[in-house]
Amino acid sequence: MKVAGIIVEYNPLHYGHLLHLQRTREKTECDAIVAVMSGGFTQRGEPAIFSKWARTEMALHAGCDLVIELPSAYTVQPAEWFAYGAVSLLEATGLVDSLVFGSESGSLSPLKALADLLTNESPELRLLIQNHLKEGISYPAALGQAVASLYSIPDQATSLLDQPNNTLGLQYMIALNRLNSSILPETIQREQSQYHDLQPTHEQIASATAVRRLLFSDVQQATPYLPASTMSIIEREIAAGRGPVKLDQLWQSLFQQITTHSPQQLAQYYDMSEGLEYRFKKILPTLQNYSITDLMTALKTKRYTYTRLQRLIAHLLLGHTKSVLNIEQLEQGPGYIRVLGFTDTGRELLRQMKKTASLPVITKPTDTDHVHMELDIRASAIQASCFAVQQSSTLYSDYRRSPIRI
């Protein structure tokens, strides 16, 4: 069986994602698609708009055959670690032949040239990146400037890094190199909408950002941009009081976290550095409006970017201390393959994985005692705490739910 892998968030799944799935099958002629998907929180540090179970359903109805969860330890991370965790899981299945990702460039060769160059990141490059980040520019821009300073490569190659999907695709390819993986990368050009588009620019395809904005303002306005199966799941979840979820709904939890912790205690959280713990304590009493959005606006400086602050807030909310989450642990890769859902074809993949997987394949939390599982359970519970209707079955869904079968 020929198997393609994809890395997704489906927050929520829209027509652009459906097109990606169709192009994946056309490009690879695969028999099955394995999706690695974020759980309760997303890469940018926000709680997912709907639960991982609802989003798994969306994925299976759209054409994925097997959905596995990317541990939150790797989800709420910059592109390098997000990519490393997700690619490691695809590699660990022992089944995936190709990794298909979207990119603005639509061309594999310039990304591959950069990936081959950057696979073994030199101390000089790492230092240059960190220095540029301190100037307040984004990671893609910092990487591009550092690469241009150290290596003689065409300007068009470094300019690729100004675009988020290209940057993430580059990190996927670097991860494949570092894992010495036989999985072949493939890319599909992003069509009709761009990653950061706030408003739809096409009659059917819109960015996930634009779709979320529509869902928060008027659910029915999002209908043209969502497959019927996705819309049906969203309407069911909203009717049951299970979303949509916004980061600001976690304000009270964050407020309690900051006010009940000393600066020294805050400094123990992952990615809390450079005196940010004191800045949190100093800024909080000065706010006129109490919300996470207002707090981040007040905290943001040239040095502390919005994205970094949002991820840091997620680490605070999720209890990601430096003792349970650190670079040494991340370098070891995920410790398990958590199955969220599958189709009939996916069930056959699971049978094969029992023979080929290099990690334990689990369907419930009690199947492993890995430290990252506790973080995953916590992420799902905290995201579910934002639901309008509070039930133990949703707050502790990791213990109550079996993988979804379609």
Long-range contacts (C-beta under 8 A, 24 or more apart in sequence): 1-31, 1-32, 1-95, 1-348, 1-349, 1-352, 2-28, 2-29, 2-30, 2-31, 2-32, 2-97, 3-30, 3-31, 3-32, 3-33, 3-34, 3-93, 3-95, 3-96, 3-97, 3-98, 3-349, 4-28, 4-30, 4-32, 4-33, 4-34, 4-96, 4-97, 4-98, 4-99, 4-100, 4-186, 5-33, 5-34, 5-35, 5-36, 5-90, 5-93, 5-96, 5-98, 5-99, 5-100, 5-183, 6-33, 6-34, 6-35, 6-36, 6-64, 6-99, 6-100, 6-101, 7-35, 7-36, 7-70, 7-83, 7-86, 7-87, 7-90, 7-99, 7-101, 7-172, 8-35, 8-36, 8-37, 8-38, 8-59, 9-37, 9-38, 9-42, 9-43, 9-48, 9-55, 9-208, 10-37, 10-55, 10-58, 10-59, 11-38, 11-42, 11-48, 11-49, 11-50, 11-55, 11-208, 11-212, 12-49, 12-50, 12-55, 12-58, 12-208, 12-211, 12-212, 12-215, 12-226, 12-230, 12-234, 13-55, 13-58, 13-59, 13-62, 13-226, 13-227, 13-230, 14-205, 14-206, 14-208, 14-211, 14-225, 14-226, 14-227, 14-230, 15-204, 15-205, 15-206, 15-225, 15-226, 15-227, 16-190, 16-191, 16-192, 16-193, 16-205, 16-206, 16-207, 16-208, 17-62, 18-62, 18-63, 18-227, 19-191, 19-205, 20-100, 20-102, 20-188, 21-62, 21-63, 21-64, 22-63, 23-100, 23-188, 24-100, 24-186, 24-188, 25-63, 27-100, 27-186, 27-188, 28-97, 28-98, 28-100, 28-186, 30-97, 30-98, 31-345, 32-65, 32-66, 32-345, 32-346, 32-348, 32-349, 33-63, 33-64, 33-65, 33-66, 34-64, 34-65, 34-66, 34-67, 34-68, 34-90, 34-93, 34-95, 34-96, 34-346, 34-349, 35-59, 35-64, 35-66, 35-67, 35-68, 36-68, 36-69, 36-70, 36-86, 36-89, 36-90, 37-67, 37-68, 37-69, 37-70, 37-340, 38-69, 38-70, 38-72, 38-75, 39-69, 39-70, 39-71, 39-72, 39-75, 39-376, 39-379, 39-380, 40-72, 40-376, 40-379, 40-380, 40-381, 40-382, 40-383, 40-384, 41-72, 41-75, 41-76, 41-314, 41-318, 41-379, 41-382, 41-383, 42-75, 42-76, 43-75, 43-76, 43-77, 43-79, 43-82, 44-307, 44-310, 44-311, 45-76, 45-247, 45-307, 45-310, 45-311, 45-312, 45-313, 45-314, 45-315, 46-246, 46-247, 46-310, 46-314, 47-245, 47-246, 47-247, 47-249, 47-250, 47-382, 47-383, 47-386, 48-245, 48-383, 49-212, 49-215, 49-243, 49-244, 49-245, 50-233, 50-234, 50-237, 50-242, 50-243, 50-244, 50-245, 51-237, 51-242, 51-243, 51-380, 51-383, 51-384, 51-394, 51-397, 52-340, 52-380, 53-340, 53-341, 53-397, 53-401, 53-404, 54-233, 54-234, 54-237, 54-242, 54-243, 56-340, 56-341, 56-404, 57-233, 57-341, 57-404, 57-406, 58-229, 58-230, 58-233, 59-341, 60-341, 60-342, 60-343, 60-346, 60-404, 60-406, 61-227, 61-229, 61-230, 61-233, 61-406, 62-227, 62-229, 62-230, 64-343, 64-346, 65-342, 65-343, 65-345, 65-346, 65-349, 66-339, 66-341, 66-342, 66-343, 66-345, 66-346, 66-349, 66-350, 67-339, 67-340, 67-341, 67-342, 67-346, 67-404, 68-93, 68-337, 68-338, 68-339, 68-340, 69-338, 69-339, 69-340, 69-376, 70-334, 71-334, 71-338, 71-372, 71-373, 71-375, 71-376, 72-318, 72-372, 72-375, 72-376, 72-378, 72-379, 73-320, 73-325, 73-329, 73-330, 73-334, 73-372, 73-375, 74-330, 74-334, 75-379, 76-311, 76-314, 76-315, 76-318, 76-320, 77-311, 77-330, 78-139, 78-311, 79-139, 79-167, 79-168, 79-171, 80-171, 80-174, 81-330, 82-168, 82-171, 83-168, 83-171, 83-172, 83-174, 83-175, 84-171, 84-175, 84-178, 84-330, 84-333, 85-330, 85-333, 85-334, 86-172, 86-175, 87-172, 87-175, 87-176, 87-179, 87-181, 87-183, 88-175, 88-179, 88-333, 88-334, 89-334, 89-337, 89-359, 90-183, 91-176, 91-179, 91-181, 91-183, 91-358, 92-333, 92-334, 92-337, 92-357, 92-358, 92-359, 93-337, 93-349, 93-353, 93-356, 93-357, 94-353, 94-355, 94-356, 94-357, 94-358, 95-349, 95-352, 95-353, 95-356, 96-183, 97-183, 97-184, 98-183, 98-184, 98-185, 98-186, 99-172, 99-176, 99-183, 99-184, 99-185, 99-186, 100-185, 100-186, 100-187, 100-188, 101-165, 101-168, 101-169, 101-172, 101-185, 101-186, 101-187, 101-188, 102-165, 102-169, 102-187, 102-188, 102-189, 102-190, 103-163, 103-165, 103-166, 103-169, 103-187, 103-188, 103-189, 103-190, 104-160, 104-163, 104-165, 104-166, 104-189, 104-190, 104-194, 105-160, 105-163, 105-166, 105-187, 105-189, 106-187, 106-188, 106-189, 106-190, 107-187, 108-185, 108-186, 108-187, 110-156, 110-157, 110-160, 111-160, 111-166, 111-169, 111-170, 111-173, 111-187, 112-173, 112-185, 113-153, 113-157, 114-147, 114-153, 114-157, 114-160, 114-161, 114-170, 115-170, 115-173, 115-174, 115-176, 115-177, 116-177, 117-147, 117-151, 117-153, 118-147, 118-170, 118-174, 119-174, 119-177, 119-178, 122-150, 124-150, 125-150, 134-303, 135-302, 135-303, 136-301, 136-302, 136-303, 136-305, 138-305, 138-307, 139-167, 140-164, 140-166, 140-167, 143-167, 163-195, 164-195, 164-196, 165-190, 165-195, 200-224, 200-225, 212-244, 215-244, 216-244, 216-246, 240-389, 241-387, 241-388, 241-389, 242-384, 242-387, 242-388, 242-389, 242-394, 243-386, 243-387, 245-383, 245-386, 245-387, 246-386, 247-292, 247-293, 247-310, 247-313, 248-291, 248-292, 248-293, 249-386, 250-292, 250-317, 250-382, 250-385, 250-386, 251-290, 251-291, 251-292, 253-317, 253-382, 253-385, 254-292, 254-295, 254-313, 254-316, 254-317, 255-284, 255-290, 257-316, 257-317, 258-284, 258-316, 259-284, 266-316, 268-321, 268-322, 268-323, 269-312, 269-315, 269-316, 269-320, 269-321, 269-322, 270-315, 270-320, 270-321, 270-322, 270-325, 270-326, 271-308, 271-311, 271-312, 271-315, 272-312, 272-315, 274-303, 276-304, 276-312, 279-304, 317-382, 318-375, 318-378, 318-379, 318-382, 319-375, 319-378, 320-375, 324-371, 324-374, 324-375, 325-375, 329-371, 334-359, 334-372, 335-359, 335-360, 335-368, 335-370, 335-371, 335-372, 336-360, 336-361, 336-362, 336-367, 336-368, 336-370, 336-372, 336-373, 337-361, 337-362, 338-362, 338-363, 338-373, 338-376, 339-363, 339-403, 340-403, 340-404, 341-403, 341-404, 341-405, 341-406, 342-403, 342-404, 342-405, 342-406, 343-405, 343-406, 347-405, 363-402, 363-403, 364-398, 364-399, 364-402, 365-398, 365-399, 366-399
